[in-house]
Amino acid sequence: MNRKQTLDGLRQSPKVDVCVLGGGINGLSVFRELALQGVNVLIVEKADYCSGASAALSRMVHGGLRYLENGEFSLVKESLVERDRLLRNAPHYVAPLPTTVPVFDIFSGLANGIVRFLGLTRRPSRRGAIAIKTGLGIYDFLTRKRALMPKHQFRSRKATLGKWPALNPAIRNSATYYDAWVSHPERIGIELLRDGLSGGEQARALNYATIEEASDGRYRLHDGLTGETLALQPRLIVNATGGWIDIANASLFPAEARPEPLMGGTKGSHLIIDNPALRDMLDGHMIYYENEDGRICILFPYLGKVLVGSTDIRVDDPGMVRCEADERDYILQSLTFVLPGIRIRPEEIVFQFSGVRPLPASKDSFTGRIPRDHFCTVLEGRDGGPPVLCMIGGKWTTFRSFGELSADMALDRLGLPRRIDTAERPLGGGRDYPENGGDWTRALSASTGLPAEQTAALFSRYGTDARDIARFIAAGPDHVLSHSAYSARELLYLIRSEAVEHLDDLLLRRTALAVTGELSLAMAEATLDVLAAEKGWPAARRAEERTRFLTLMRERHGVAEENLSARNEQRSDVCETTARSG
């Protein structure tokens, strides 16, 4: 169902059982859960799907080792179960990640961790070998029945520095355990959306739209693309806007009935670094380390580059977060602490991003102590209006179970049954995932006539969904773009089937071109040509879109137009090398 059909249907009948506000990973999860049960559900996102905090995660899929010291055992257990489900249900995007913890002390942090667990202190402290060993033992115990990945192991100082000679020589030991990472989290959001929409015509979705209370106590939907406003009559509203929950509630309730603040999020910023020596030194491991102030930081190979972060700073306005200069300095300083010989040049920072963790309201002075668990609060509607179910907290790893919890509460309110369980339901390109990807892509090449290199690239980006995309590409005239791994018809497929409305939808979320630093100005222009032609945009509208995208890249992601322009020559050199090797 396209956007026009969705709006036409709402004009004819404004009644829906559930309206989900927020198209981040949790909103998309509860939408999928409800849609698959046959519920008449509409999801409304004010920007693009997964464009807020769900595009700014650390790319980790993990149990939350450090949450153990907060006593959040049930959250860690749930997270580990959901991590393992994602390894099975989304093997095209989620993979095991060996994670190594440098240990600088033996006993440090043990006593402080106990009193912190008991709630007697809020101060962070360094964690010694015994504390880390205890935490990893609990990790192994909680996953003992599934045993999808190896148990943890400790290394001596000599063995550690033998494998990672660039590590701070002050270390005493290291510990390696396994968690997981996600390569394309925004694409998992799109797969949740498409799976929900497969539930039937009663499931509908709109990005670039908002709803608000009308003067008569009812609600109105505003289309952010056309400016049109139309009536909407939901029986229940699910507020899944994350860091924007209180802002969204302010638009749903009059001032005199506005609820108390529910959200107290913190900002986390990350850098993407193009330094091959650093990437190769990591040897496929994530280094999960403590900075000198006790703050947990991460460092791991990510799609040919290196991801490093993060910060943890209270924020008031989630719409204005960006990685500030002092945060970049902090992250780079932490990197220098754990790897003293590494120096990162400014031009090696190819992308930066920042998002708000959707944490519950808290006055705790130490942000790391704020609970990471999730729960729902129901606010009763005014004057017989629909109740508002607010999804509070949550972490990316647990999006499915959080969506399930919220959907079950909604179904109970509506008096409707659950028909489908999603616990073992594969996601998108994880369906029918082959044991041998090489054989699969060669067979796809043979059946479509596309080069084997192209089908392999499609498989790496979309899993088994590559089959539909390859068939679409083969069905019409095509040409490669300035980034030779992409063709015009691949992008055209994404535009037509994945609700692409702006250039950043395509370059920041439907593809990973921007986040990996692979995007050049020439590729951005070529992509804009494809998008403008498909949308029928005149020259003035195309120019407006170009300015919008370049402003976003500069202000939010630290990538100026001259940076993109400099990559034109770099990408040209890569294309020439590829052509010669081919």
C-alpha positions in Angstrom: 0.0 0.0 0.0 1.5 3.3 -1.0 1.2 6.7 0.7 -1.7 7.9 -1.5 -3.7 4.8 -0.9 -3.1 5.1 2.9 -4.3 8.7 3.0 -7.3 7.9 0.7 -8.3 5.1 3.1 -8.1 7.4 6.1 -10.2 10.0 4.4 -12.9 7.4 3.8 -12.7 6.0 7.3 -10.7 7.8 10.0 -11.3 5.0 12.6 -8.4 2.8 13.6 -8.0 0.4 16.5 -4.5 1.5 17.3 -2.3 4.4 16.3 1.4 3.9 17.0 3.3 7.2 17.3 7.0 6.8 16.5 8.7 4.8 13.8 11.8 3.9 15.6 12.8 0.3 16.3 10.3 -0.1 19.3 7.4 1.6 17.4 8.0 -0.6 14.4 8.2 -3.7 16.6 4.8 -3.1 18.3 3.3 -2.1 14.9 4.5 -5.4 13.5 3.2 -7.4 16.5 -0.3 -5.8 16.2 -0.5 -6.0 12.4 0.3 -9.7 12.4 -2.6 -10.2 14.8 -4.9 -8.6 12.3 -5.4 -5.4 14.2 -6.4 -2.3 12.4 -3.2 -0.4 13.1 -1.6 2.8 11.8 2.0 3.8 12.5 2.9 7.5 12.2 6.5 8.8 12.2 7.2 12.5 12.1 10.4 12.1 10.2 11.8 8.9 8.5 11.6 5.4 10.0 14.6 4.7 12.3 16.0 8.3 11.9 16.3 9.1 15.6 17.9 7.1 18.3 17.3 3.9 16.3 19.9 5.2 13.8 22.4 6.2 16.5 23.0 3.0 18.5 26.4 1.5 19.1 25.6 -1.3 16.6 26.0 -3.8 19.5 23.5 -6.6 20.1 24.3 -7.5 23.7 23.1 -8.7 27.0 24.4 -5.7 28.9 27.3 -7.0 30.9 27.7 -3.8 32.9 23.9 -3.8 33.9 24.7 -6.7 36.3 26.3 -4.3 38.7 23.0 -2.4 38.8 21.2 -5.6 39.8 19.3 -5.7 36.5 19.5 -9.5 36.2 16.1 -9.9 34.5 17.1 -7.4 31.8 20.4 -9.1 31.2 18.7 -12.5 30.9 16.0 -11.1 28.5 18.6 -9.3 26.5 20.7 -12.5 26.0 17.6 -14.4 25.0 16.7 -11.7 22.4 20.3 -11.5 21.2 20.4 -15.2 20.5 17.0 -14.9 18.7 18.4 -12.2 16.5 21.4 -14.3 15.7 18.9 -17.0 14.4 16.2 -14.7 12.9 18.5 -12.1 11.3 21.7 -13.8 10.3 22.1 -11.4 7.4 22.6 -8.5 9.7 23.5 -9.8 13.2 26.6 -11.8 13.8 28.8 -12.9 16.7 31.4 -10.4 18.0 34.3 -11.5 20.1 34.7 -8.9 22.8 37.8 -8.3 24.7 38.0 -6.4 28.0 41.4 -5.1 29.0 41.9 -5.5 32.8 44.1 -3.1 34.7 43.6 -4.3 38.3 42.8 -7.5 40.2 40.6 -6.4 43.1 39.6 -2.8 42.0 35.9 -2.2 41.8 34.9 -5.3 43.7 33.8 -3.6 46.9 32.5 -0.6 45.1 30.5 -2.8 42.8 28.9 -4.5 45.7 27.8 -1.3 47.4 26.7 0.1 44.0 24.6 -3.0 43.6 23.1 -2.4 47.0 22.4 1.2 46.0 24.8 2.7 48.5 26.8 4.7 46.0 26.4 6.2 42.6 30.0 6.7 41.7 31.6 4.7 38.8 34.8 2.9 39.6 37.3 0.8 37.7 36.5 -2.9 37.5 39.1 -5.4 38.4 39.7 -8.9 37.2 37.6 -10.5 40.0 34.6 -8.3 39.3 34.9 -8.9 35.5 35.4 -12.7 36.0 32.2 -12.8 38.2 30.2 -10.9 35.6 31.3 -13.1 32.8 30.6 -16.2 34.8 27.0 -15.0 35.2 26.9 -14.3 31.5 27.9 -17.9 30.7 25.4 -19.3 33.2 22.5 -17.3 31.7 23.3 -18.7 28.2 24.3 -22.2 29.2 21.2 -24.0 27.7 21.6 -22.4 24.3 25.4 -22.3 24.0 25.4 -20.5 20.7 28.8 -19.0 21.3 32.0 -20.0 23.2 32.4 -19.4 26.9 34.6 -16.5 28.1 38.3 -16.9 28.5 41.0 -15.0 30.4 44.5 -14.2 28.9 47.6 -13.3 30.8 49.3 -9.9 30.2 51.9 -11.5 28.0 49.3 -13.3 25.8 47.2 -10.2 25.6 50.0 -7.9 24.5 51.2 -10.6 22.1 47.9 -10.5 20.3 47.3 -6.8 20.7 50.7 -5.1 21.2 49.2 -1.6 20.8 47.2 -2.0 24.0 48.1 0.1 27.1 51.0 -1.8 28.6 49.7 -1.1 32.1 47.2 -3.9 31.7 47.2 -7.0 34.0 45.0 -9.4 32.0 42.3 -9.4 29.4 39.0 -11.3 29.2 37.3 -12.3 25.9 33.6 -13.2 25.7 31.1 -13.2 22.8 28.2 -10.8 22.2 27.0 -9.7 18.8 26.9 -6.7 16.4 24.4 -5.5 13.9 25.6 -4.2 10.5 22.5 -2.4 9.2 20.1 -1.6 12.2 18.0 0.8 10.1 17.3 -1.9 7.6 16.0 -4.2 10.3 13.6 -1.4 11.1 12.4 -1.4 7.4 12.1 -5.2 7.6 9.9 -4.9 10.6 7.7 -2.4 8.8 7.4 -4.6 5.7 6.6 -7.7 7.8 3.9 -5.7 9.5 2.4 -4.4 6.3 2.3 -8.0 5.0 -0.3 -8.7 7.7 -3.1 -7.2 5.5 -4.7 -4.0 4.3 -5.7 -3.2 7.9 -2.0 -2.4 8.6 -0.9 1.1 7.4 2.1 3.3 7.8 3.1 6.9 7.2 6.4 8.6 7.7 6.7 12.4 7.7 3.4 12.8 9.4 2.2 13.8 12.9 -1.0 13.6 15.0 -2.2 16.1 17.6 -5.3 16.8 19.7 -7.9 18.9 17.9 -10.0 21.6 19.6 -13.0 19.2 19.9 -11.0 16.7 21.9 -10.5 14.4 18.9 -7.3 13.9 16.9 -6.1 15.1 13.5 -3.4 13.7 11.3 -1.0 16.1 9.5 0.8 15.0 6.4 4.2 16.7 6.5 4.8 16.3 2.8 1.6 17.9 1.4 0.4 19.9 4.5 -3.0 18.2 4.4 -4.8 17.6 7.7 -7.5 15.0 8.2 -9.5 13.5 11.0 -8.3 10.4 12.9 -10.2 8.3 15.5 -8.1 5.8 17.3 -9.4 3.5 20.0 -5.9 3.4 21.6 -2.7 5.4 21.1 0.7 3.8 21.6 3.4 6.5 22.3 6.6 4.9 21.1 8.5 8.1 20.5 11.4 7.3 22.8 13.2 10.5 23.8 10.2 12.4 22.5 7.6 10.8 24.7 6.9 13.8 26.9 6.9 16.1 23.8 4.4 13.8 22.1 2.2 13.7 25.2 2.1 17.5 25.2 0.5 17.3 21.8 -2.0 14.7 22.9 -3.2 16.2 26.1 -4.3 19.8 26.9 -2.1 21.8 29.3 -4.3 21.2 32.3 -4.3 17.4 31.8 -0.7 17.0 30.8 1.1 14.1 32.6 4.2 14.3 34.6 7.5 13.8 32.7 8.2 10.2 31.9 11.5 10.4 30.1 15.0 11.4 31.1 17.2 10.4 28.2 20.9 10.7 27.8 22.9 11.4 24.7 25.4 9.0 23.3 27.8 10.0 20.5 30.0 7.9 18.3 32.7 8.3 15.6 33.4 6.3 12.5 37.1 6.3 11.8 38.9 5.3 8.5 42.2 4.0 9.8 43.2 0.7 8.3 46.0 0.1 10.7 43.6 0.5 13.7 41.0 -1.7 12.0 43.5 -4.5 11.3 45.0 -4.3 14.8 41.7 -5.1 16.3 41.7 -8.5 14.5 38.0 -8.7 14.4 37.5 -8.1 18.1 35.6 -5.4 19.9 37.7 -3.7 22.7 35.3 -3.1 25.5 37.2 -0.8 27.8 36.9 1.7 30.6 38.2 5.2 30.2 40.1 6.7 33.1 36.9 8.1 34.6 35.2 4.7 34.7 33.0 5.3 31.7 32.5 2.3 29.4 33.7 2.8 25.9 33.7 0.5 22.8 35.9 0.1 19.7 35.3 -2.4 17.0 35.6 -3.0 13.2 32.5 -1.8 11.4 31.9 -2.3 7.6 35.5 -1.7 6.7 36.0 1.2 9.2 36.2 1.5 13.0 33.4 2.5 15.3 34.3 4.1 18.6 32.2 5.6 21.4 30.4 6.6 23.5 29.4 9.5 25.7 26.5 9.6 28.3 25.2 13.1 28.7 21.8 14.4 29.9 19.8 16.3 27.3 16.7 18.4 27.3 15.9 18.6 23.6 16.3 15.3 21.7 15.7 17.0 18.4 18.9 19.0 18.6 21.5 16.4 19.6 24.7 16.1 17.7 28.3 15.1 18.5 29.9 18.2 19.9 33.6 19.0 19.7 34.2 18.2 23.4 32.6 14.8 22.9 34.9 14.1 19.9 37.8 15.1 22.1 36.6 12.8 24.9 36.2 9.8 22.6 39.6 10.3 21.1 41.2 10.8 24.5 39.6 7.5 25.6 41.1 5.8 22.5 44.5 7.2 23.4 44.2 5.8 26.9 43.6 2.3 25.8 45.8 2.4 22.7 48.5 5.0 23.6 50.4 4.8 20.3 47.3 5.4 18.1 46.8 8.9 16.7 43.7 9.8 14.7 43.9 12.6 12.2 40.8 14.8 11.8 40.3 13.7 8.2 40.1 10.1 9.4 36.8 10.8 11.2 34.5 10.1 8.2 31.2 10.2 10.0 29.8 11.0 13.5 26.4 10.4 15.0 24.5 11.1 18.2 21.3 9.8 19.7 19.2 9.9 22.8 18.8 6.8 24.9 15.1 6.5 25.9 15.7 6.2 29.6 13.0 6.7 32.3 12.9 9.9 34.2 15.5 9.9 37.0 17.3 12.4 39.2 20.4 10.1 39.6 23.6 12.1 39.3 25.4 9.2 37.7 23.7 8.6 34.3 25.2 5.1 34.1 23.1 4.1 37.1 19.7 4.9 35.4 17.8 1.7 34.8 18.0 0.4 31.2 14.9 -1.9 31.5 11.6 -1.2 29.7 8.0 -1.0 30.9 4.7 0.5 29.8 2.5 3.2 31.4 -1.1 3.8 30.4 -2.5 7.3 30.6 -6.2 7.4 30.5 -7.8 9.6 27.8 -9.6 12.8 28.7 -13.4 13.0 28.4 -13.8 9.5 27.1 -10.9 9.9 24.6 -8.5 7.0 23.8 -6.0 5.9 26.4 -2.3 6.4 25.6 0.1 3.5 26.2 3.6 4.9 26.7 6.6 2.7 26.0 9.3 3.7 28.5 13.0 2.8 28.3 14.3 -0.1 26.3 17.4 -1.0 24.5 17.8 -1.9 20.8 18.6 -5.6 21.5 15.2 -6.1 23.2 13.0 -4.4 20.6 11.1 -7.6 19.8 10.2 -8.5 23.4 9.3 -4.9 24.2 7.1 -4.7 21.2 5.5 -8.0 22.3 4.9 -6.7 25.8 3.3 -3.5 24.5 1.2 -5.3 21.9 -0.2 -7.8 24.5 -1.2 -4.8 26.7 -2.9 -3.2 23.7 -4.7 -6.5 22.7 -5.9 -6.9 26.3 -7.3 -3.3 26.2 -9.0 -4.0 22.9 -10.3 -7.4 23.9 -8.5 -9.1 20.9 -6.6 -12.4 20.8 -2.9 -13.0 19.9 -2.7 -15.2 16.8 1.0 -15.2 15.9 4.1 -15.4 18.0 7.1 -13.6 16.6 9.8 -15.2 18.8 11.1 -17.5 16.1 9.9 -15.6 13.1 12.8 -14.7 10.7 13.2 -11.1 9.6 13.3 -10.1 6.0 16.5 -11.3 4.3 17.0 -13.8 7.1 14.2 -16.0 5.8 15.5 -19.2 4.2 19.0 -18.1 4.8 21.5 -20.4 3.1 24.4 -22.2 4.8 26.5 -21.4 1.8 26.1 -17.8 0.6 28.5 -18.3 -2.3 26.4 -21.1 -3.9 23.3 -19.0 -3.3 24.6 -15.9 -5.0 26.1 -17.8 -7.9 22.7 -19.4 -8.5 21.1 -16.0 -8.4 23.6 -14.7 -10.9 22.8 -17.6 -13.2 19.0 -17.1 -13.0 19.1 -13.3 -13.4 22.1 -12.8 -15.7 23.6 -10.3 -13.3 27.4 -10.5 -12.6 28.3 -12.8 -9.7 30.0 -9.8 -8.0 26.8 -7.9 -8.1 24.6 -10.6 -6.6 27.2 -11.2 -3.9 27.1 -7.5 -3.0 23.3 -7.5 -3.0 23.3 -10.6 -0.7 25.7 -8.9 1.7 23.3 -5.9 1.9 19.9 -7.5 1.9 20.3 -11.2 2.7 17.8 -13.4 0.8 15.7 -10.3 -0.1 18.5 -9.8 -2.7 16.5 -12.2 -4.9 13.7 -9.7 -5.4 16.0 -6.8 -5.9 18.2 -8.7 -8.4 15.1 -9.7 -10.4 14.0 -6.0 -10.5 17.4 -4.9 -11.6 17.5 -7.5 -14.4 14.1 -6.5 -15.6 15.1 -3.2 -17.1 18.0 -1.1 -18.4 20.5 -0.3 -15.7 23.8 1.5 -15.2 26.4 1.6 -12.4 26.8 4.8 -10.5 29.9 6.7 -9.3 30.1 4.2 -6.4 30.6 1.1 -8.6 29.0 -1.3 -6.1 25.6 0.4 -6.6 23.4 0.7 -9.7 20.6 3.0 -10.6 17.9 0.3 -10.5 19.0 -1.0 -7.1 18.3 2.5 -5.7 15.1 2.7 -7.7 13.9 -0.5 -6.1 14.5 1.0 -2.6 12.7 4.3 -3.6 9.6 2.5 -4.9 9.3 -0.2 -2.1 10.6 1.4 1.1 8.8 4.7 1.5 11.8 6.9 0.5 10.8 10.6 0.5 14.1 12.4 0.9 17.7 11.9 -0.1 18.9 11.2 3.4 16.3 8.4 3.7 18.3 6.7 0.9 21.8 7.5 1.8 21.7 7.4 5.6 19.2 4.6 6.3 18.2 2.4 3.3 21.9 2.1 2.5 25.0 2.4 4.6 26.9 4.7 2.2 27.0 7.7 4.5 27.7 6.0 7.8 30.7 4.1 6.4 32.3 7.2 4.8 31.9 5.7 1.4 29.6 8.5 0.1 31.1 11.0 -2.3 29.6 14.2 -3.6 29.3 12.6 -7.1 27.4 9.6 -5.6 25.1 11.9 -3.7 24.4 13.8 -6.9 23.8 10.6 -8.9 21.5 9.3 -6.2 19.6 12.5 -6.2 19.2 12.3 -10.0 17.5 8.9 -9.6 15.3 10.1 -6.8 14.3 13.4 -8.5 13.5 11.6 -11.8 11.3 9.0 -9.9 9.5 11.7 -7.9 9.1 14.1 -10.9 10.8 16.9 -9.1 11.6 20.1 -11.0 15.0 21.7 -10.9 14.1 24.0 -8.0 12.8 21.1 -5.8 16.0 19.1 -6.7 18.2 22.0 -5.6 16.2 22.3 -2.3 16.7 18.6 -1.6 20.4 18.9 -2.3 20.8 21.8 0.2 18.7 19.9 2.8 21.0 16.9 2.6 24.3 18.7 2.6 23.1 20.8 5.6 22.2 17.7 7.5 25.5 16.0 6.7 27.4 19.1 7.9 25.5 20.0 11.0 24.6 16.5 12.3 27.3 14.3 11.0 30.4 16.5 10.7 30.8 15.9 7.0 31.0 19.1 4.9 30.5 19.4 1.2 34.2 19.8 0.6 34.7 16.5 2.4 32.3 14.8 0.1 33.9 16.5 -2.9 37.3 15.3 -1.9 36.0 11.7 -1.9 35.1 12.0 -5.6 38.8 11.4 -6.5 39.1 8.7 -3.9 36.1 6.8 -5.2 37.4 7.3 -8.8 40.7 5.7 -7.8 38.8 2.8 -6.2 36.7 2.3 -9.3 39.7 2.3 -11.5 41.5 -0.2 -9.3 38.4 -2.4 -9.3 38.1 -2.3 -13.1 41.8 -3.2 -13.5 41.5 -6.1 -11.1 38.4 -7.3 -12.8 
